[in-house]
Amino acid sequence: MRVHLGDTTLHVEERGGGDLALIILHGGPGLDHTEFGSHLDALGSDARLLLVDERGQGRSDRVDPATLTLERFAADVEELAQALELERYAVLGHSFGAFIALQHAVSYPGRPAGTIVSSGIPSERYLAQVEENLAGFEPVELREQVTESWAREPHAKTQEDVAGLLSDQLPFHFADPRDPRIDAFRAHIGDGVYSPEVLAHVAASGYGGIDVESRLGDITHPTLVLAGRHDRTCPVEAATAISAGVPGSRLVIFEDSGHMTYVEENAAYVDAVRGFLAGL
């Protein structure tokens, strides 16, 4: 479906059913909901899944780059819930989507029935570890591949550019850089609609400049924090800080995962989210 908000229109794909809606926010920036493939579909028996192409991305309308702020992305979540007349809803954000979900949680405490922060961070300072992790990343040829791809992000101009960057970076995001599921993941995102202008703009501005660590105590609704033990991008220390800062939150660490928890340990991931939703 296409849902009109105040200044733009978002593409939303609906799956499953249930009384509780789960708004699902993809990573990136510059990607779309196809990142999740069918990995979350098992949750369709527990909730009405609403996979969103975020502002300016995927099949959603293009926007003024000046509106690509975490505060505006978070406001979009709230406006989407209102436009769809959702009486109760939860939010699941992964990676950059987790930045949005966390920003939404502190900006609109108590509005969602629950928030799931998947492979996220509460502050931009945690991204400083990426360079350190990259410096020791093995094998060397993949280290060079990932390093070079990150340098290309602010200069992305075409969908092919974004697809190439994503493909080159995937080994860094799996606990095992040679994981055979990497090629399978590349195949299932082949229908993605990528937004180079969004990637270039946000990458050049600190990936949204997430900075809510001092406000985590403002969150009053149930929160689930998910992290991969071997995440080289959003370290487990960041997840621990989120959980420690949000009153009554629950932390689940997937011991055999990197950044792509919902792919690497899918059954355990789905079980964790399902249990959280049931508790709501």
C-alpha positions in Angstrom: 0.0 0.0 0.0 1.0 3.7 -0.3 0.4 5.8 2.8 0.3 9.6 2.5 1.9 11.5 5.4 2.2 15.3 5.8 5.0 15.9 3.2 5.5 12.5 1.5 4.1 9.1 0.7 5.5 5.9 2.1 5.4 2.4 0.5 4.3 -0.2 3.0 4.1 -4.0 2.4 1.6 -5.8 4.7 2.0 -9.5 5.7 0.4 -11.7 8.2 -2.3 -10.5 10.6 -3.3 -10.1 14.2 -4.6 -7.4 16.6 -1.1 -5.9 17.1 0.7 -4.2 14.2 4.5 -4.4 14.0 6.1 -1.6 12.0 9.3 -2.9 10.6 12.2 -0.5 9.6 15.0 -1.5 7.3 18.7 -0.7 7.6 20.8 1.3 5.3 20.5 4.1 4.7 19.5 3.8 1.1 18.0 0.3 1.2 14.4 -0.9 1.4 12.1 -3.5 3.0 13.4 -6.2 0.7 16.4 -6.5 3.0 14.3 -8.7 5.2 13.2 -11.1 2.5 11.1 -13.7 4.1 13.2 -13.9 7.3 10.5 -12.3 9.5 7.4 -13.8 7.8 7.0 -16.4 10.6 6.0 -13.5 12.8 3.0 -13.0 10.6 1.1 -15.4 12.8 1.7 -13.2 15.8 1.3 -9.7 14.4 0.3 -7.6 11.4 3.6 -7.0 9.8 4.1 -3.6 8.1 7.4 -3.5 6.3 8.1 0.1 5.5 10.3 1.7 2.8 11.5 4.7 4.8 11.3 8.3 3.7 12.9 8.9 0.3 13.9 5.2 -0.1 12.8 2.1 -2.0 9.3 2.6 -3.5 8.5 5.6 -1.3 8.4 9.1 -2.8 11.7 11.0 -3.1 12.1 13.9 -0.7 14.1 17.0 0.1 17.5 15.7 1.6 17.1 18.3 4.3 14.3 16.2 5.8 16.5 13.2 6.2 17.0 13.5 9.9 16.4 10.9 12.6 13.8 13.2 14.2 11.9 13.3 10.9 12.2 9.6 10.3 10.8 9.0 13.9 8.0 11.4 13.2 7.1 9.4 10.1 6.6 6.3 12.2 4.2 8.2 14.4 2.4 9.7 11.5 2.2 6.3 9.8 0.5 4.8 12.8 -2.0 7.6 12.9 -2.7 7.4 9.1 -3.4 3.7 9.4 -5.5 4.3 12.6 -3.4 1.7 14.6 -4.8 1.5 18.1 -1.8 -0.6 19.2 1.5 -1.1 17.5 5.1 -2.1 18.1 8.2 -1.0 16.2 11.1 -3.2 15.1 14.1 -1.4 13.6 17.3 -3.1 12.4 20.6 -1.3 11.9 19.8 2.2 10.6 16.2 1.3 11.2 17.2 0.6 14.9 18.5 4.2 15.1 15.0 5.4 13.9 13.2 3.0 16.3 15.2 4.2 19.3 14.8 7.9 18.3 11.0 7.2 18.1 11.0 5.5 21.5 12.6 8.5 23.2 10.6 11.1 21.3 7.2 9.3 21.8 7.5 7.3 25.0 4.5 5.2 25.7 3.0 5.6 22.3 4.1 2.2 20.9 3.1 -0.9 22.8 6.8 -1.9 22.5 10.1 -1.2 20.7 12.6 -3.7 19.4 16.1 -2.4 18.8 17.9 -4.8 16.5 21.6 -4.2 16.0 21.5 -0.6 17.0 23.5 2.0 18.9 22.4 4.9 21.2 25.2 7.2 20.3 27.4 7.9 17.2 30.4 7.4 19.5 30.1 3.7 19.2 30.7 3.9 15.5 34.3 4.7 16.3 34.9 1.0 16.8 34.2 0.3 13.2 37.6 1.4 12.0 39.3 -0.6 14.7 37.4 -3.7 13.8 38.0 -3.1 10.2 41.8 -2.8 10.8 41.9 -6.3 12.2 39.3 -7.8 9.8 40.4 -11.1 8.1 40.9 -12.2 5.4 43.0 -9.3 4.1 41.4 -9.2 0.6 38.0 -8.8 2.2 39.3 -6.1 4.5 40.4 -4.2 1.4 37.1 -4.8 -0.3 35.1 -3.5 2.7 37.3 -0.5 3.3 37.2 0.6 -0.3 33.4 0.2 -0.4 32.9 2.4 2.7 35.0 5.1 1.1 32.6 5.0 -1.9 29.4 5.6 0.1 29.3 9.4 0.0 29.8 9.2 -3.8 27.1 6.7 -4.7 25.1 7.9 -7.7 23.1 5.0 -9.1 21.1 2.0 -7.7 23.9 -0.2 -9.0 26.4 1.8 -6.9 24.4 1.0 -3.8 23.9 -2.6 -4.7 27.6 -3.0 -5.2 28.5 -1.3 -1.9 26.0 -3.6 0.0 27.4 -6.7 -1.7 31.0 -5.7 -0.9 30.2 -5.0 2.8 28.2 -8.1 3.6 31.3 -10.2 4.7 32.0 -7.6 7.4 28.4 -7.9 8.7 28.4 -11.7 9.2 30.2 -13.3 12.1 31.9 -15.6 9.5 33.1 -13.6 6.5 32.9 -16.7 4.4 29.4 -17.7 5.5 27.7 -19.4 2.6 24.5 -17.6 3.4 26.1 -14.4 2.2 25.6 -15.4 -1.4 22.0 -16.4 -0.7 21.4 -13.1 0.9 22.7 -11.3 -2.1 20.3 -13.2 -4.3 17.2 -12.5 -2.2 17.8 -8.7 -2.2 18.0 -8.7 -6.0 14.6 -6.9 -6.2 15.6 -4.1 -4.0 15.1 -0.5 -5.0 18.0 1.5 -3.7 18.4 5.2 -3.1 21.9 6.5 -3.7 21.0 10.1 -2.9 19.8 9.1 0.5 22.9 7.0 1.2 25.3 9.7 0.1 23.5 12.4 2.1 23.2 10.4 5.4 26.7 8.8 5.1 28.2 12.3 4.7 26.4 13.5 7.9 27.4 10.8 10.4 24.6 8.4 9.6 22.0 10.6 11.3 24.2 11.5 14.2 22.3 9.2 16.6 22.6 10.7 20.1 19.9 9.5 22.6 22.0 7.8 25.2 21.2 10.5 27.9 17.5 10.2 27.1 17.1 6.4 27.4 15.5 6.7 30.8 12.6 8.6 29.2 11.4 5.4 27.5 8.4 4.1 29.5 7.2 1.2 27.3 8.5 -2.3 27.0 11.8 -2.5 25.0 13.7 -5.5 23.6 17.3 -5.1 22.6 18.8 -7.6 20.2 22.5 -7.9 19.4 25.1 -10.2 17.8 28.1 -11.1 19.9 30.4 -10.6 16.9 28.8 -7.4 15.4 31.6 -5.3 14.0 29.4 -2.3 13.2 27.0 -1.9 16.2 29.0 -3.5 19.0 27.4 -5.5 21.8 28.6 -2.8 24.2 26.2 -0.4 22.6 23.3 -2.9 23.0 24.3 -3.3 26.7 24.3 0.4 27.2 20.8 0.7 25.6 19.4 -2.1 27.8 21.0 -0.6 30.9 19.6 2.8 30.1 16.0 1.8 29.4 14.1 0.9 32.5 12.8 -2.7 32.5 14.2 -3.5 29.1 15.3 -7.0 28.0 18.6 -7.8 26.3 19.2 -10.8 24.0 22.6 -11.5 22.6 23.0 -14.0 19.8 26.3 -15.7 20.4 26.9 -16.9 16.9 25.9 -13.7 15.0 27.4 -10.6 13.7 25.3 -7.7 12.4 22.8 -9.8 10.5 21.2 -11.5 13.5 17.9 -12.2 11.8 19.7 -14.1 9.1 22.5 -15.8 11.0 20.3 -17.1 13.9 16.8 -16.8 12.4 15.0 -19.3 14.5 16.3 -17.8 17.8 15.7 -14.3 16.5 12.1 -15.0 15.6 11.5 -16.8 19.0 12.9 -13.8 20.9 10.7 -11.3 19.0 7.7 -13.6 19.3 8.1 -14.0 23.0 8.3 -10.2 23.4 5.2 -9.6 21.3 3.3 -12.2 23.3 4.2 -10.3 26.5 2.7 -7.2 25.2 
